[in-house]
């Protein structure tokens, strides 16, 4: 109480001045139509501007949530499209009746490298989200890599820019398939091998996943043929593929869950052991 009294003794004149100014302003606005209209108009402009800035700020804060929601919706649409294309004709009368083989889980990249011989990505999804080793990873522009290791909250991915990442790929126009790998030089170029010389190869041909693995469904974009040659005495084309993905700009990806992966791997292991 003593401090409050001292405050009024020290600043009492100024406080009284402010109170009187507010009271005078109230009288002017309340009893003069013109001033009241000016006040109302100014107040509307001020609150409109304030509301606009507040909405901009709240929209900015919720931007990541909106992006995550949009990525989730896109993943579900892509998931339905993949399963639709893999389903028999008699099942295609309704998307709800499809025998789904693939599910897509959205994830954000929290770490990424592109300048090493063996490059990795770290995703913000892990065991608790149903992620497992050997699942494929894709983005809106094409394939990204294969999950190498998983923890409770994170997953490590062998990028396509990794010397030990081998992808079964094919030329979309002809169906000829081979093995895609990176030789560790240009992060935009990979090699496509094992395409026999009797196959026609044209610069600009689209390269997609073959579907001959448990990692990816068939037909996913990989890139286009940048250059090709058939060395003398060689039975296979030397093909350079320009990737459709810019690995340095990746932010959002999708993890491919092959619901029949374990069944296929078990069967293949049994056949190999015979």
C-alpha positions in Angstrom: 0.0 0.0 0.0 2.8 2.4 0.8 4.4 1.8 -2.6 1.1 2.5 -4.3 0.8 5.8 -2.4 4.4 6.7 -3.4 3.6 5.9 -7.0 0.6 8.3 -7.0 2.6 11.0 -5.2 5.4 10.7 -7.9 3.3 10.3 -11.0 -0.1 11.6 -9.8 -0.2 14.6 -12.2 0.6 12.4 -15.2 -2.0 9.8 -14.2 -4.6 12.4 -13.7 -3.8 13.9 -17.1 -4.2 10.6 -18.8 -7.5 9.9 -17.1 -8.8 13.4 -18.1 -7.7 12.9 -21.7 -9.5 9.5 -21.9 -12.7 11.1 -20.4 -12.5 14.0 -22.8 -12.1 11.6 -25.7 -15.1 9.7 -24.5 -17.2 12.8 -24.4 -16.1 14.0 -27.8 -16.8 10.7 -29.5 -20.0 10.0 -27.6 -21.7 13.3 -28.2 -20.4 14.3 -31.7 -21.6 12.3 -34.6 -18.8 13.3 -37.0 -16.1 12.4 -34.4 -18.0 9.2 -33.6 -18.0 8.2 -37.2 -14.3 9.0 -37.5 -13.5 6.9 -34.4 -15.6 4.0 -35.6 -13.9 4.0 -39.0 -10.4 4.3 -37.5 -11.2 1.5 -35.0 -12.5 -0.8 -37.8 -9.3 -0.2 -39.8 -7.1 -0.8 -36.8 -8.9 -4.0 -35.8 -9.1 -5.2 -39.4 -5.3 -4.7 -39.8 -4.7 -6.4 -36.4 -6.9 -9.3 -37.3 -5.2 -9.8 -40.6 -1.7 -9.9 -39.0 -2.9 -12.2 -36.3 -4.4 -14.6 -38.9 -1.1 -14.4 -40.9 0.8 -15.4 -37.8 -1.5 -18.2 -36.8 -1.5 -19.5 -40.3 2.3 -19.5 -40.3 2.4 -21.4 -37.1 0.0 -24.0 -38.5 1.7 -24.3 -41.8 3.6 -27.4 -40.9 0.5 -29.1 -39.7 -1.3 -28.2 -42.9 1.6 -29.5 -45.0 1.6 -32.8 -43.0 -2.2 -33.1 -43.5 -1.8 -32.5 -47.2 1.1 -35.0 -47.5 -1.1 -37.6 -45.7 -4.0 -37.1 -48.1 -1.7 -37.3 -51.1 -0.1 -40.5 -49.8 -3.6 -42.1 -49.4 -4.6 -41.1 -52.9 -1.3 -42.5 -54.3 -1.7 -45.6 -52.2 -5.2 -46.2 -53.8 -3.8 -45.6 -57.3 -0.9 -48.1 -56.8 -3.2 -50.8 -55.5 -5.8 -50.0 -58.2 -3.2 -50.5 -61.0 -2.1 -53.8 -59.4 -5.6 -55.2 -59.0 -7.2 -57.6 -61.4 -9.8 -56.1 -63.8 -12.7 -57.7 -62.1 -11.8 -55.9 -58.8 -11.5 -52.4 -60.4 -15.2 -51.6 -60.2 -14.7 -50.2 -56.7 -11.6 -48.9 -54.9 -13.1 -50.1 -51.6 -13.0 -53.7 -52.8 -9.4 -53.8 -53.8 -7.0 -56.4 -52.4 -4.5 -53.8 -51.1 -0.9 -54.9 -51.1 0.7 -51.5 -50.4 0.3 -48.8 -47.8 2.1 -45.4 -47.7 3.2 -43.7 -44.5 4.2 -40.0 -44.7 7.5 -38.9 -43.1 9.7 -35.9 -42.9 13.4 -35.9 -43.5 15.4 -34.7 -40.5 18.9 -35.4 -41.9 20.2 -35.9 -45.4 23.5 -36.2 -47.3 24.3 -36.0 -51.0 28.1 -35.4 -51.1 29.5 -38.8 -49.9 30.2 -42.1 -51.6 27.4 -43.6 -49.5 24.6 -41.2 -48.6 21.9 -41.6 -46.0 18.6 -40.0 -44.9 17.0 -40.0 -41.5 13.2 -39.9 -41.2 11.1 -38.9 -38.3 9.1 -42.2 -38.2 10.2 -45.4 -36.6 9.1 -48.7 -35.0 6.2 -47.1 -33.1 4.8 -46.0 -36.5 5.1 -49.5 -38.0 8.3 -48.9 -39.9 10.5 -51.9 -40.6 13.9 -52.5 -42.2 13.9 -53.0 -46.0 10.8 -50.9 -46.7 11.1 -48.7 -49.7 11.0 -44.9 -49.5 9.6 -42.6 -52.3 8.7 -39.0 -52.9 6.3 -37.2 -55.2 9.0 -37.2 -57.9 10.2 -40.8 -57.7 12.0 -43.3 -55.5 14.4 -42.2 -52.7 15.9 -45.3 -51.2 15.5 -48.3 -48.8 15.3 -48.3 -45.1 18.5 -49.7 -43.5 17.8 -49.5 -39.8 15.0 -48.5 -37.5 14.7 -47.1 -33.9 11.6 -46.3 -31.9 11.2 -42.8 -33.4 13.5 -42.7 -36.4 14.5 -44.6 -39.5 17.8 -44.6 -41.4 17.6 -44.8 -45.2 20.2 -46.0 -47.6 19.7 -43.3 -50.3 19.6 -44.1 -54.0 22.9 -42.2 -53.9 24.6 -45.1 -52.0 26.9 -47.6 -53.7 25.2 -50.6 -52.0 21.7 -49.6 -53.1 20.6 -51.8 -56.0 17.2 -51.2 -57.6 15.5 -53.4 -60.1 14.5 -50.9 -62.9 13.1 -51.1 -66.4 12.7 -49.1 -69.5 9.1 -48.2 -69.6 8.8 -48.1 -73.4 10.2 -51.6 -73.9 9.9 -53.4 -70.6 13.6 -54.4 -70.7 14.8 -54.5 -67.1 18.2 -54.3 -65.3 19.9 -53.1 -62.2 20.2 -49.5 -61.2 23.1 -48.3 -59.1 25.0 -45.2 -58.3 28.8 -45.2 -58.9 29.5 -42.3 -56.5 30.2 -39.3 -58.7 27.3 -37.1 -59.9 24.3 -37.0 -57.5 22.0 -36.5 -60.4 23.2 -39.5 -62.5 23.0 -43.2 -61.9 23.9 -46.2 -64.0 21.5 -48.8 -65.4 23.2 -52.1 -66.2 22.2 -55.6 -67.5 20.2 -54.3 -70.4 21.2 -56.7 -73.2 22.4 -55.3 -76.6 19.4 -56.6 -78.5 17.2 -54.2 -76.7 16.7 -50.8 -78.3 17.7 -47.9 -75.9 16.8 -44.3 -76.7 17.9 -41.1 -75.0 14.9 -39.7 -73.2 13.3 -43.1 -72.4 11.6 -43.2 -69.0 13.0 -45.5 -66.4 10.6 -46.9 -63.7 10.7 -49.5 -61.1 10.2 -53.0 -62.5 8.3 -54.4 -59.5 10.7 -57.4 -59.3 11.5 -56.7 -55.6 9.6 -56.4 -52.4 10.7 -52.8 -51.9 8.7 -50.9 -54.6 5.6 -51.5 -56.7 6.1 -51.4 -60.4 5.9 -48.3 -62.5 7.3 -45.7 -60.0 9.3 -42.9 -61.6 13.1 -43.1 -61.4 14.4 -40.9 -64.2 15.1 -40.6 -67.9 18.0 -41.9 -70.0 20.6 -39.2 -70.3 23.1 -41.0 -72.5 23.7 -44.5 -73.8 26.4 -46.5 -75.7 27.2 -50.0 -76.6 30.9 -50.6 -76.1 32.6 -52.7 -78.8 32.5 -56.4 -77.8 30.1 -55.8 -74.9 26.8 -57.6 -74.6 25.2 -54.9 -72.5 24.4 -51.2 -72.9 26.2 -48.6 -70.8 23.2 -46.4 -69.8 23.3 -43.2 -67.8 20.0 -42.2 -66.1 19.2 -38.7 -64.9 17.2 -39.0 -61.7 13.8 -37.3 -61.4 14.4 -36.5 -57.8 16.6 -33.6 -56.6 18.0 -35.3 -53.5 19.3 -32.0 -52.2 15.8 -30.5 -52.1 13.9 -33.5 -50.5 11.8 -32.6 -47.4 8.8 -34.9 -47.4 8.7 -38.6 -48.3 6.5 -41.7 -48.1 7.4 -45.1 -46.7 6.2 -48.0 -48.7 4.6 -50.8 -46.7 4.4 -54.0 -48.7 1.8 -56.1 -46.8 2.9 -59.2 -48.7 6.6 -58.7 -48.3 7.2 -61.3 -45.6 5.3 -64.0 -47.5 7.3 -63.3 -50.7 10.6 -63.3 -49.0 9.8 -66.5 -47.1 8.9 -68.3 -50.4 12.0 -66.9 -52.2 14.3 -68.0 -49.3 12.8 -71.5 -49.4 13.3 -71.8 -53.1 17.0 -70.7 -52.9 17.6 -73.2 -50.1 16.5 -76.2 -52.2 
